[in-house]
Amino acid sequence: MVNRRPTAEQIAARKWEIRRRYSTKAKVGKRTRSMAAIRLADLTRWYNDVHGAGAELEPSERSIEIIRIFAHHMGALPDAPRRIMSWLLSYAPWLEHIERERLISQVVQCPIKWSADKLAWKIRLSDDQRTKLKITTIGAIDCSKEQRAQRRIQRRAELMRELRAKRRVNTI
């Protein structure tokens, strides 16, 4: 059996296929996870800090609000109904089956999206707690969006000054 070399057309077709496949991948420097996944990670860090890692919620109106927030954020992820049901069984097993099904259908039909500051008010996230937990996608109740932006600008300017100082020392 003889292995024949591919023709120029076959090589061009293979290169085109590779280029097409790699163009759909995330580019370097671009976000590789969805915003919902990143915010869900931030919400989980907040939940673990406030309630304890893996702790079940107590039956209350506040718990229902937390459940709704998590469910609506999971609704933007692939296979949302399964994820929501699994989360509810782990963190709110006291919730009746019909209530779980109703919540999942609401999330699938019409997911709610909150702004960073609105979500901060809903979960009562302070700026100290936000900084300590390194939460970036949720605002703070005691620090406005403009104040956070100003702080980011100042922090970036300080980092750039330090970087320029290090470069000057290395060139000397």
C-alpha positions in Angstrom: 0.0 0.0 0.0 1.4 3.3 -1.0 0.6 6.6 0.8 0.1 9.3 -1.7 0.9 12.9 -1.0 -2.2 15.1 -0.8 -2.9 17.4 -3.7 -2.7 21.2 -3.5 -6.5 21.4 -3.4 -6.6 18.9 -0.5 -4.0 20.9 1.5 -5.9 24.1 0.8 -9.2 22.5 2.0 -7.6 21.2 5.2 -6.0 24.6 6.0 -9.4 26.3 5.4 -11.1 23.8 7.7 -8.5 24.4 10.5 -8.8 28.2 10.1 -12.6 27.9 10.3 -12.4 25.7 13.4 -9.9 27.9 15.2 -11.7 31.2 14.4 -14.7 30.1 16.5 -12.5 29.6 19.6 -12.0 32.4 22.1 -9.3 34.9 21.1 -6.4 35.6 23.4 -7.4 38.3 25.9 -11.1 37.8 25.3 -13.5 36.5 27.9 -13.5 32.7 27.7 -16.5 32.2 30.1 -19.9 33.8 29.8 -20.7 36.8 32.1 -23.3 34.6 33.8 -20.7 32.0 34.7 -18.4 34.7 36.1 -21.1 36.4 38.1 -22.3 33.0 39.3 -18.8 32.3 40.7 -18.9 35.7 42.4 -22.3 34.9 43.9 -21.1 31.5 45.1 -18.1 33.2 46.8 -20.5 35.6 48.5 -22.9 32.8 49.5 -20.0 30.7 51.0 -18.8 33.7 53.0 -22.2 34.6 54.4 -23.9 31.2 54.9 -20.9 28.9 54.9 -19.7 26.6 52.2 -22.4 24.1 51.2 -24.7 25.2 53.9 -28.5 24.8 53.3 -30.7 27.8 53.3 -33.3 28.2 56.1 -36.9 28.5 54.9 -37.6 32.3 54.8 -38.5 35.1 52.4 -34.8 36.1 52.2 -33.9 32.5 51.2 -36.5 32.6 48.5 -34.9 35.8 47.1 -31.4 34.2 47.1 -32.8 31.1 45.4 -34.4 33.3 42.7 -31.1 35.2 42.1 -29.1 32.0 41.8 -31.7 30.3 39.5 -31.9 33.3 37.2 -28.2 33.4 36.8 -28.0 29.7 36.1 -30.7 30.2 33.5 -28.1 31.8 31.2 -25.9 28.7 31.3 -26.2 25.6 29.1 -28.5 22.9 30.5 -30.1 25.3 32.9 -33.0 23.2 34.2 -30.7 20.4 35.3 -28.3 22.9 36.9 -31.0 24.7 38.8 -32.7 21.5 40.0 -29.4 20.2 41.2 -28.6 23.4 43.0 -32.1 23.6 44.6 -31.8 20.0 45.9 -28.4 20.8 47.5 -29.2 24.2 49.0 -33.0 24.3 49.4 -34.2 20.7 49.9 -37.2 22.0 51.9 -38.6 23.7 48.7 -41.6 21.7 47.4 -41.3 20.0 44.1 -44.0 22.0 42.5 -42.3 25.3 43.6 -39.0 24.1 42.1 -40.7 23.3 38.8 -42.5 26.6 38.8 -39.2 28.5 39.4 -37.4 26.6 36.6 -40.2 27.3 34.1 -40.1 31.0 35.0 -36.4 31.1 34.5 -36.5 29.3 31.2 -39.3 31.4 29.8 -38.2 34.8 31.0 -34.8 35.1 32.8 -34.2 38.2 34.8 -31.0 40.1 34.5 -29.8 42.5 37.2 -27.4 45.4 37.0 -24.3 45.2 39.2 -25.6 47.8 41.7 -29.2 46.4 41.8 -27.8 42.9 42.6 -25.6 44.4 45.3 -28.7 45.9 47.0 -30.6 42.6 46.7 -27.8 40.6 48.4 -26.7 43.5 50.6 -23.1 43.4 49.5 -20.8 45.9 51.2 -17.7 47.3 49.6 -15.4 45.8 52.2 -16.9 42.4 51.7 -16.7 42.9 47.9 -13.0 43.8 48.1 -12.2 40.9 50.6 -13.9 38.3 48.3 -12.5 39.8 45.1 -16.0 40.1 43.6 -15.8 42.1 40.3 -19.2 41.6 38.6 -21.4 42.8 41.5 -21.5 46.4 42.8 -21.6 47.5 46.5 -24.3 49.2 48.5 -21.9 51.7 50.0 -19.9 52.6 46.9 -21.3 53.9 43.6 -20.3 52.8 40.1 -18.5 56.1 39.6 -16.6 55.7 42.8 -15.5 52.2 41.9 -14.5 53.4 38.4 -12.4 56.3 40.0 -10.7 53.8 42.3 -9.9 51.5 39.4 -8.3 54.4 37.5 -6.2 55.4 40.5 -5.1 51.8 41.1 -4.1 51.4 37.4 -2.2 54.7 37.5 -0.3 53.5 40.6 0.5 50.1 38.9 1.8 51.9 35.8 4.0 54.2 37.9 5.5 51.2 39.7 6.0 49.5 36.3 7.8 52.5 34.8 10.0 52.8 37.9 11.0 49.1 37.6 11.8 49.6 34.0 14.0 52.7 34.8 15.9 50.7 37.4 16.4 47.8 35.0 17.8 50.0 32.2 20.3 51.7 34.4 
